[in-house]
Amino acid sequence: MEIKGTALVSTLHFLNEKFPDKYDEWLQSLPEGTKKFFDDGIMAGTWYPIVEAYIVPTEIIGKICFDGDVEKAAYELGKYSGLDALKGIYKIFVKIASMAFVLKRLKSIFATYYSNGTVETIDKGNVKYFKVIGFQKGHEIIITRIAGWAEALFTVIAKKPTSITHVVKEIEEDFIEGHVEVKWDNL
């Protein structure tokens, strides 16, 4: 499975903005293969291996910047990534999008970041669920990043705080499924 360089660029922006004093320590803590991606310069349109380029850097950010709390690091990285995208390629969403508009396009948005997997949306009034399908065990941290991303995206689109909860379920011997609930009032 691969991830688009756009997500990795967002990781660099996060570190440089939120933890500039930890950047060098983080970079030196990366395994040599992972460090090479960042040393060579991340290309936003290039696909990278998800474990080496996305999961491992997130785990190390958790250890260095969040006192070992990898879940918090992943969620905060996801939120930052969502806001970062809204300043860039998805800036138009802020002006024209509604929650329904974004939910209808969630599958295509997801495909711009991840080479495998997909999302399914389930509508229950002011509670929307989306299931993230197609990740292997060991990729659970991605669901947490996606939940953080969803909080940022939907809070900006709704123009008010949005409640996000997420769980990871094992669906087969080697695969997981993430359930992310997006909840808001009176939209």
DRENDO-1510 file (C-alpha; in Angstrom, 1 decimal, always signed):
<recs>
REC; n; res; u; v; w
REC; 1; MET; +0.0; +0.0; +0.0 .
REC; 2; GLU; +1.2; +3.5; -0.8 .
REC; 3; ILE; +0.4; +7.1; +0.3 .
REC; 4; LYS; +0.7; +10.2; -1.8 .
REC; 5; GLY; +3.5; +12.6; -1.0 .
REC; 6; THR; +1.0; +15.3; -0.2 .
REC; 7; ALA; +0.4; +13.7; +3.2 .
REC; 8; LEU; +4.1; +13.5; +3.8 .
REC; 9; VAL; +4.6; +17.2; +3.0 .
REC; 10; SER; +1.9; +17.9; +5.5 .
REC; 11; THR; +3.9; +16.0; +8.1 .
REC; 12; LEU; +6.9; +18.2; +7.4 .
REC; 13; HIS; +4.8; +21.3; +7.7 .
REC; 14; PHE; +3.4; +20.1; +11.0 .
REC; 15; LEU; +6.9; +19.5; +12.5 .
REC; 16; ASN; +8.3; +22.8; +11.2 .
REC; 17; GLU; +5.3; +24.8; +12.5 .
REC; 18; LYS; +4.5; +23.0; +15.8 .
REC; 19; PHE; +7.9; +21.5; +16.9 .
REC; 20; PRO; +10.7; +23.2; +15.0 .
REC; 21; ASP; +13.1; +22.4; +17.8 .
REC; 22; LYS; +12.4; +18.7; +17.5 .
REC; 23; TYR; +12.7; +18.4; +13.7 .
REC; 24; ASP; +16.4; +17.4; +13.7 .
REC; 25; GLU; +15.9; +14.9; +16.4 .
REC; 26; TRP; +13.0; +13.4; +14.6 .
REC; 27; LEU; +14.9; +13.2; +11.3 .
REC; 28; GLN; +17.9; +11.6; +12.9 .
REC; 29; SER; +15.6; +9.1; +14.7 .
REC; 30; LEU; +14.1; +7.8; +11.4 .
REC; 31; PRO; +15.4; +4.4; +10.1 .
REC; 32; GLU; +17.8; +5.0; +7.2 .
REC; 33; GLY; +15.3; +4.0; +4.5 .
REC; 34; THR; +12.7; +6.3; +5.8 .
REC; 35; LYS; +15.1; +9.1; +6.4 .
REC; 36; LYS; +16.2; +8.9; +2.7 .
REC; 37; PHE; +12.6; +9.9; +1.6 .
REC; 38; PHE; +12.8; +13.1; +3.6 .
REC; 39; ASP; +16.4; +13.8; +2.8 .
REC; 40; ASP; +15.8; +13.5; -0.9 .
REC; 41; GLY; +12.8; +15.9; -0.8 .
REC; 42; ILE; +9.2; +14.8; -0.8 .
REC; 43; MET; +7.4; +15.1; -4.1 .
REC; 44; ALA; +3.7; +15.8; -3.5 .
REC; 45; GLY; +2.5; +13.8; -6.5 .
REC; 46; THR; +4.7; +10.8; -5.9 .
REC; 47; TRP; +3.5; +7.5; -4.2 .
REC; 48; TYR; +5.5; +6.3; -1.2 .
REC; 49; PRO; +5.4; +3.1; +0.8 .
REC; 50; ILE; +2.9; +3.7; +3.6 .
REC; 51; VAL; +4.7; +2.0; +6.5 .
REC; 52; GLU; +8.1; +3.4; +5.9 .
REC; 53; ALA; +7.0; +6.9; +4.8 .
REC; 54; TYR; +3.9; +7.5; +6.9 .
REC; 55; ILE; +3.4; +5.1; +9.8 .
REC; 56; VAL; +7.0; +5.1; +11.1 .
REC; 57; PRO; +7.4; +8.9; +11.0 .
REC; 58; THR; +4.1; +9.3; +12.8 .
REC; 59; GLU; +5.2; +6.8; +15.5 .
REC; 60; ILE; +8.5; +8.7; +16.0 .
REC; 61; ILE; +6.7; +12.0; +16.2 .
REC; 62; GLY; +4.5; +10.5; +19.0 .
REC; 63; LYS; +7.6; +9.4; +20.9 .
REC; 64; ILE; +9.6; +12.6; +20.5 .
REC; 65; CYS; +6.9; +15.3; +20.5 .
REC; 66; PHE; +4.0; +13.8; +22.5 .
REC; 67; ASP; +5.8; +12.0; +25.3 .
REC; 68; GLY; +5.2; +8.6; +23.6 .
REC; 69; ASP; +1.5; +9.1; +22.9 .
REC; 70; VAL; +1.4; +7.9; +19.3 .
REC; 71; GLU; -2.4; +8.1; +19.1 .
REC; 72; LYS; -2.4; +11.8; +20.1 .
REC; 73; ALA; +0.4; +12.5; +17.6 .
REC; 74; ALA; -1.6; +10.7; +14.8 .
REC; 75; TYR; -4.8; +12.6; +15.6 .
REC; 76; GLU; -3.0; +16.0; +15.8 .
REC; 77; LEU; -1.1; +15.2; +12.5 .
REC; 78; GLY; -4.5; +14.4; +10.9 .
REC; 79; LYS; -6.1; +17.6; +12.1 .
REC; 80; TYR; -3.1; +19.6; +10.8 .
REC; 81; SER; -3.2; +17.8; +7.5 .
REC; 82; GLY; -6.9; +18.5; +7.1 .
REC; 83; LEU; -6.3; +22.2; +7.7 .
REC; 84; ASP; -3.2; +22.3; +5.5 .
REC; 85; ALA; -5.2; +20.8; +2.6 .
REC; 86; LEU; -7.9; +23.4; +3.1 .
REC; 87; LYS; -5.4; +26.1; +2.6 .
REC; 88; GLY; -4.1; +24.4; -0.5 .
REC; 89; ILE; -5.7; +22.0; -3.0 .
REC; 90; TYR; -9.1; +21.9; -1.2 .
REC; 91; LYS; -9.4; +25.6; -0.6 .
REC; 92; ILE; -12.4; +25.9; -2.8 .
REC; 93; PHE; -14.3; +23.5; -0.5 .
REC; 94; VAL; -14.4; +26.2; +2.2 .
REC; 95; LYS; -16.3; +28.5; -0.1 .
REC; 96; ILE; -18.8; +26.2; -1.8 .
REC; 97; ALA; -18.9; +22.9; +0.0 .
REC; 98; SER; -21.6; +21.6; +2.3 .
REC; 99; MET; -21.3; +18.5; +4.5 .
REC; 100; ALA; -23.3; +16.5; +2.0 .
REC; 101; PHE; -21.1; +17.7; -0.9 .
REC; 102; VAL; -18.0; +16.5; +0.9 .
REC; 103; LEU; -19.4; +13.2; +2.0 .
REC; 104; LYS; -20.5; +12.4; -1.6 .
REC; 105; ARG; -17.0; +13.0; -2.7 .
REC; 106; LEU; -15.2; +11.4; +0.2 .
REC; 107; LYS; -14.3; +8.3; -1.8 .
REC; 108; SER; -12.5; +10.3; -4.5 .
REC; 109; ILE; -10.8; +12.5; -1.9 .
REC; 110; PHE; -9.6; +9.3; -0.2 .
REC; 111; ALA; -8.2; +7.9; -3.4 .
REC; 112; THR; -6.0; +11.0; -3.9 .
REC; 113; TYR; -4.1; +10.0; -0.7 .
REC; 114; TYR; -4.2; +6.2; -0.5 .
REC; 115; SER; -3.4; +3.7; -3.3 .
REC; 116; ASN; -5.5; +1.0; -1.8 .
REC; 117; GLY; -8.5; +0.9; +0.4 .
REC; 118; THR; -11.7; +2.9; +0.1 .
REC; 119; VAL; -14.4; +4.5; +2.2 .
REC; 120; GLU; -18.1; +4.0; +2.4 .
REC; 121; THR; -20.4; +6.6; +3.9 .
REC; 122; ILE; -23.6; +5.8; +5.9 .
REC; 123; ASP; -26.1; +8.6; +6.5 .
REC; 124; LYS; -28.2; +8.6; +9.7 .
REC; 125; GLY; -29.5; +12.3; +9.8 .
REC; 126; ASN; -27.1; +14.5; +11.7 .
REC; 127; VAL; -24.8; +11.5; +12.3 .
REC; 128; LYS; -22.7; +10.3; +9.4 .
REC; 129; TYR; -20.4; +7.4; +9.5 .
REC; 130; PHE; -17.7; +6.4; +7.1 .
REC; 131; LYS; -15.9; +3.2; +7.1 .
REC; 132; VAL; -12.3; +3.0; +6.0 .
REC; 133; ILE; -11.8; -0.4; +4.4 .
REC; 134; GLY; -8.7; -2.2; +3.0 .
REC; 135; PHE; -6.0; -1.6; +5.6 .
REC; 136; GLN; -3.9; -4.4; +7.0 .
REC; 137; LYS; -3.3; -5.0; +10.7 .
REC; 138; GLY; -0.5; -2.7; +11.8 .
REC; 139; HIS; -2.0; +0.2; +10.0 .
REC; 140; GLU; -4.4; +1.2; +12.8 .
REC; 141; ILE; -2.6; +4.5; +13.3 .
REC; 142; ILE; -3.8; +5.6; +9.9 .
REC; 143; ILE; -7.4; +5.4; +11.0 .
REC; 144; THR; -6.5; +7.8; +13.9 .
REC; 145; ARG; -4.9; +10.2; +11.4 .
REC; 146; ILE; -8.0; +10.0; +9.2 .
REC; 147; ALA; -10.2; +10.8; +12.2 .
REC; 148; GLY; -8.1; +13.9; +13.0 .
REC; 149; TRP; -8.3; +14.9; +9.3 .
REC; 150; ALA; -12.1; +14.5; +9.3 .
REC; 151; GLU; -12.4; +16.7; +12.4 .
REC; 152; ALA; -10.5; +19.6; +10.8 .
REC; 153; LEU; -12.3; +19.2; +7.4 .
REC; 154; PHE; -15.8; +18.9; +8.7 .
REC; 155; THR; -15.4; +21.6; +11.4 .
REC; 156; VAL; -14.3; +24.1; +8.8 .
REC; 157; ILE; -17.0; +23.0; +6.3 .
REC; 158; ALA; -19.8; +23.1; +9.0 .
REC; 159; LYS; -18.4; +26.4; +10.4 .
REC; 160; LYS; -18.8; +25.1; +13.9 .
REC; 161; PRO; -17.2; +22.3; +16.0 .
REC; 162; THR; -17.9; +18.8; +14.8 .
REC; 163; SER; -17.7; +15.7; +17.0 .
REC; 164; ILE; -15.5; +12.9; +15.7 .
REC; 165; THR; -15.2; +9.5; +17.2 .
REC; 166; HIS; -13.4; +6.5; +15.7 .
REC; 167; VAL; -12.8; +2.9; +16.4 .
REC; 168; VAL; -10.8; +0.2; +14.7 .
REC; 169; LYS; -12.2; -3.3; +14.2 .
REC; 170; GLU; -10.6; -6.4; +13.0 .
REC; 171; ILE; -12.7; -7.8; +10.2 .
REC; 172; GLU; -10.5; -10.6; +8.9 .
REC; 173; GLU; -7.3; -12.3; +10.1 .
REC; 174; ASP; -5.0; -9.7; +8.5 .
REC; 175; PHE; -7.3; -6.7; +7.8 .
REC; 176; ILE; -8.9; -4.0; +9.9 .
REC; 177; GLU; -11.8; -1.6; +9.3 .
REC; 178; GLY; -12.0; +1.9; +10.7 .
REC; 179; HIS; -15.3; +3.4; +11.7 .
REC; 180; VAL; -15.3; +7.2; +11.9 .
REC; 181; GLU; -18.4; +8.9; +13.1 .
REC; 182; VAL; -19.0; +12.5; +12.2 .
REC; 183; LYS; -21.7; +14.2; +14.3 .
REC; 184; TRP; -23.0; +17.7; +14.2 .
REC; 185; ASP; -26.2; +19.6; +15.2 .
REC; 186; ASN; -28.8; +21.4; +13.1 .
REC; 187; LEU; -27.2; +21.3; +9.7 .
</recs>
